């Protein structure tokens, strides 16, 4: 890519190589292809209705319809010319969907021209096209990457299931946990949202100018047009993992509640991953997670020793950008004044931008995780200087043994105090309690007070 090429978004410049799968599924070419596919599918539905004047397609015409969605660079240029410059003696349409109609009509010939885009409004085609590219973006780009991220977290949870470390609540030393368990928390949360994302269906609409099939019934009142529209959607669904469904009732535009559902699920995923990014940053900062130095890489232009957590910082920034866009779109797109206004059009064109920031963040997290390892030795060293974290265990065991004011006694010994392991053992030995309880207290260490953390992380009992 030339440095002089005019690009506004880093998604199309600096980060483009990482977003190829997304560009192929919901970029401008994919959107144009989806529109053409929708027009071709509608023609086949019309043929199946045996409408007067709509003769069965010849083998040649059927072959053209089958090949239509396979747009070449030349086809894409023709589409652009029809809209912006004019083509074959026609003036420029200055209307992208009308350009698609003329493109399809030109491919089939004048005999079929009246049936291309028959009884449809632009939003019938647009909603079908957006539904297709959203479905493809999910199944071909976002979900595979999220699954890889979930698997990476699950693998780290198992690997470090017994990697004991100090947990912190309110930023203060709390009780021991394991690094594997903390990774499993994020994996479990992510897995639930991925399950919802896999089930997500995307709506589209039919029905013409206001969704009431006015033109359809005026031309052919005996046809069950809603059934025909469902057949159209079924044709578009072939081979899809995330299905498209026909909005049962709409204005000129699709209600797009399903868009909001999708964007809100992505937003929840991003919030979970923001937490992961920030926690990993803190673990690295505290020296509990080590980063691998990559040969030739520079961490600072002035401090040669630096190995910065740039991938987690990159993820954090992109997740924030994505969520700002997704939140706005969730609130904006389901609303349209009366039966239709055009304020959604420019917003819809930025869906791929929001998804691009999502995908870039997911890949940054994968890259960052691959370059890190839990430092068990450093974690144990930190834990050993905080024996006061056994206070919870002491007061709970003493309560179970029937010792009165157990919490208050441990509080007096530990709160705001610097205590050693020896102080705790001395305290336990001086208690007038049964031998079994005393031995239980004396056997406690910060390293073995981890509860079910290892099992929760997926480690063996």
N, C-alpha and C positions, 0 to 999 in steps of 0.2 A: 504494500500500500504506500503510495507516494505521500511524503510529508506535506506536500502542497495541496493534497486532496481536501476539499472542504467538508469537514465532518463536525457536527455540533456535539454529538453524544460520545462519551468514551466507550459506550457499549458497542459502537460501530467502528471504533478505532483501537484503542489500547487493549480492550477486553474482547474484541471480536473473535479471536481464535478459540476462546473458552465457551463461546455461545453458539457454535455452529449448529448444534442439534436444535436449539430453540429457533434460530433464524430460519432453518429449513422447515420447521413446523408452523411458525406463525409470523414469518416475515412478509414483506409486500408480495413476493412471488407466490408464497403459500396462500395468501389471502385472495389474490387474483385467481389462482387455481381453484380455490374453494367456491368462489362465485360461479365460475364456469361449470364446475361439477354440479352445483345446485340447479343451474339453468338446464343442463343436460338431463338431470334426473327428473325434473319437472316435465320435460318434453316426453319422456318415456311413460310417465304417469298419464299424461294427456292421451297418448296413443292407446294405453290400456283401457281408457274409458269409452273407446269407440265413438267418439264425438262426430257428428255429421261434418264432413269436410276435412277431418283430420285422418288422412289415410294411413294405413300401416307403413312403417318405415321399411325401406328396401334394405337389402343386406349392406349395400354401400353406405346408406345413411346411418344404419345402426353401427357400422364400423367407425364412422366419423364421430358419432356420439360417445362411443366407448373410448376413443383416443383423445377426445377434446380436453379432458383435464390434464393431459400430459403436455403442458405448455412448454414450448421451446423458448430460447432467448428471442427468436424472431417473433413468436406469438406475443410475448410480453411487450415487445416494442410496438407491435401493431395495436395492441390494446391501449398503450400510452398515446400513440398517434391519433387514434380515433377520438380519444378524450381531449387531447391538448392541441393537436395540429390540424386534424382533419385527415380523412383517408378515403381513397377511391372516389374523389370528387365531392364527398360530403364535408360540410364544415365541422369543426371541432364541436363535440357534444358539450364540453365543459361539465360533464356528468359521468361519473365513473361507472355506475350500474348500467346506464343506457349504452355506454361504450361496450360493456360485456354483452349486452343484448345484440348489438350490431355485429360484434365479433362472431358470436355463435351463429347468427343468421347468415353471415357471409360464408361460414364454413359449410352450412347446409344447403344454401342456395335460396333463391327468391321464392320458390314454391312453398317453403316451410317458414318464411319470414313472419307471417301473421301469427304463428303458433309459438314462436320464441317469446318468452316472458308473458305469456297469455294470462291475463287477469291478475297479474302480480303487481305489487308495488316494490319499490327499491328495497324497502325494509324486509320484505319476505326473503329476498336473496341475501341481503346483508346479515340478517339474523342467522340464516342457515350457514353462511360463511364464517361468521364469528364463532358459532357453536362448533364448527368443524376444527378451526384452528385452536380453540381452547382445549378441545378434546385431544388433539394431536400434541399440543404443548405439554399437557399433563402426562400422557402415556409415553411420549417419545423423549422428553427432556427432564421435566421436573420430578416425576415419580421415580424413574430409574436412579437419579442422583440422590434423592432423599432415601431411597432404599439402601444405596451404598453407604450413606452416612449413618443410617440406623445400624447396619451390619458392623460398621467400624466401631461404633459405640458399644455394641453388644460384645464384640471381640475384646475390646479394652476392659469391659466390665469383668469378663471371665479371666482375662490375664492378670488383672490387678485385684481380684476378688478379696485377697488376703493382704493387700497392701495397706497396712494400718497407717492412719494419719489423723491429725487433730482436726476436728470440725470446729467451725466458729458460728455462733449465733450473735447477731448484733455486732459482728466483727470481733467478738471476744472469744477466748478459748471456751469450748463447750464440753463435748464428750468425744471419745474416739470414734472414728468411722473407718471405712476403707475407701481408697480411691476408686476401686472397681464399683462399689456400691453407688458412689456419687455419679459415675458414668451411666450406671444402670437406671438411675432416676431419670436422666435425660432421655435415654433410649426408650424407656417405657412410655414416657409422655409423647415422644415423637411417633412411636409405633401406633398409638391410638389415633393421632391425627392423620397419619398416612392411611390407616384403614378407612377413615371418613373420606379422604381425598380419592381413594380408589373407587368408592361408591358414588362419587359426585357425578350427577348427570347435568347436562347443559341444555337449556331451553332454546327453542327458536319459534318463530310464529309464521303463520300463513294468513290468508284471508283478505289480502288486498289493503285498500286505502285506510280503513279503520278497523280491520280484522273481522268484519261481519260478512265477508264473501259477497259483497254487493255486486261487483262486476261479474263474478262467477255465475251467480244465480240469475242475473239479468240475461246472460247469454244462454245458459243451459240450466233451467230451474229444476229439472228432474234428477240432476246428479247429486250424489251425496259428497259434497265438496270437503267437509271435514275428514271423511274417510279417505278421500284422495290425498289430502294433505298428510295424513298419517302414513300412507303408503310412500309418499315422497321422503318423509323423514326416515322410514324404515330402509329405503334404498341408500340414504346417506350414512346409515349406521353400520353398513356391512364392514366387518373387520375391526370395528371400534371396541376398545376396552371401556372408555368412558363414553357412555351412550348419550345421544341427543334425544330430547323429547319435545313433542309439540305442545306449546303453551295452549291450554284449553280455551282461554279467552284473553284477548289483548286489545289494545288500541292499534294505531298504525305500527307501533314499535313493540317488540317483545318486552314483557314486564321486567325481565332481567333480574328477578329475585334470585335465580340460580347463579347468576354472576356474583351477586353479593354473598351468597352462601360459599361459593368457591373462594372468593377473595378473603372472606373472613376466616376460612379454614387455613389458607396460606398465611394470613396475618398471625393466627395463633401459633402456627409452626414457627414463624419468624420470631415471635416473642420467646418461645422455648429456646430457640437457637441463639437469641441474644443473650439469654441467661448463661448458656453454655460458653459462648464467646467470652463473656466477662469473667466467668469463673476460671476458665483456662488462663486468661490474662493474669488473674490474681495468683493462681497457682505457680505460674511461671515467674511472676514478680517476687513471690515468696521463696523461690528456689525449690519448690516441691515437684515441679515438672521441668525437666531439662529439654532444651531444644538442640537439634542436630545442626551443626554448622555446615552449610552447603558450600562446596569449593567454588571460589570465584565470586560469591555473593558478598555484597557490601551492606553492613547494617547501619553505618553512619559515615557521612562524608568527612567527619573530623575525629571520630572515636573508633579506631580500628577494631577494638575488642567487642563491639556491640553485636549481639544476635537478638534482634527485636522480634516481638510476637506479631509481625506485620499481617500474617494471614488471618489471625483472630480479630485484629483491628480492622482489616479490610472487610471481613464478614460483618462486623458490628456496624460499620458505616453503610454498607449496602442493604443490610436488613432494615435499618432505620429509614433509608430512602424508599425501599420497597413498601414498607408499611405506611408511610405517608401517602404514597400513591394509591395503595390498595384501600386504605380507609376512605380516602376521598371518592374513589370509584364506587365503593360499596354504598356510599351515601348518595352519590350523584346519579348513577346509571339507572336505578329503579324508578326514577322520577322523570316525568315528561309532561309539560303543561298541556292540559286538556288532552286531545287525541294525539298530539305530536308537536314537539319543537326540536330544533336542530342543535341545541347546545351540547348534546351528547356526542355528536359526530367526531369532533376533535379529541374528545376524551377517549372514545373507543380506540382511536388510532394509537393511543399510548399504552394500551394493555400490554403489548409486547415489551415496552420499556419497564413496566413494573415487574413483569415476569423475568426479565433479563437481570434486574438487580437481585431478585430472589435466587436465580440459578447461580449467579456469580458468587453470592454469599455462601451457598451450599458447597460450591467447589473450593472456595477459600478455606472453609472449615475442614473439608477432607484433606486438603493440602497441609494445613496447619497441624492436624492430628497426626498425619503420617510422619511429621518431623519432630514429634515430641515423645518423651518417655517419662513415666513416673519414677521419681528418685526416692526409692524406699529408705535408703540410709538417711537422707536429709529429713524425711518425714518422721522417722523414728527419733532422730535427734531433737526435733522440735517438740515431739510428744513427751519425751522424757523430762523436759524442763517445765512441764505443766502437770505435775502429779495431782494438783488440786481438782483436775477433771474427774477424779474418782469420788468427789463429794456426793454426787447424785447416787452412785452405787452404795456408798456408806449409809446415807440416810435412809435409802429404800430398804436395804437389808436389815438395818436396825428397827425400822418400823415393822417389818415382817416378823421380827423377833420379839415385838412387844415393848421395845424400849421407849419410854415416854419422852416427848420433846426431842425426838431423834433429829428432825430437821434443824431445830434451833441450836442443838449442840454442834452439829457439823457446820452450821452457818457461823457460829462464834469462832470456830477453829480456822475456817478457810476464807470467809468473805473479805476481800480486800487485803488478805494476808499472803505473805510468801511462805508456802509450806513445802516441806520436802516429803519424799516417800517415807523417810524415817519418822517424821512427825506423825504421819498417818498411822504407821504401824505401832508407834508408841501409844497413840490415842486408842487404837483397837485393843492393845494388850492391857490397858488400864481399865477397860470397861468390865463391869461385873455382869457378864453375860455368859451364856452357855458356850461350851468349848467348840461346838460345831459352827456357831455363828462367828466366833472369833477366828477360827481357821479359814472360814469363807472370806472374811475381811482381809486377813493376812495374805491370802493367795491372790488377791486382786492386784493387777498392775495396769498401767495405762495401755499397755500393748494387748492385754487379753480382755479388756472390757469393751468388746465390740458387738455384743449381742448377736443378732442374726445377719449382720452386715455381709459376711462372706456368702452365706446361702442366698441372700437377696440379690447379690451380684451375679449369681449363677455358678458360684464355686461349689466344690464338693463339700459335704458335711464333714 
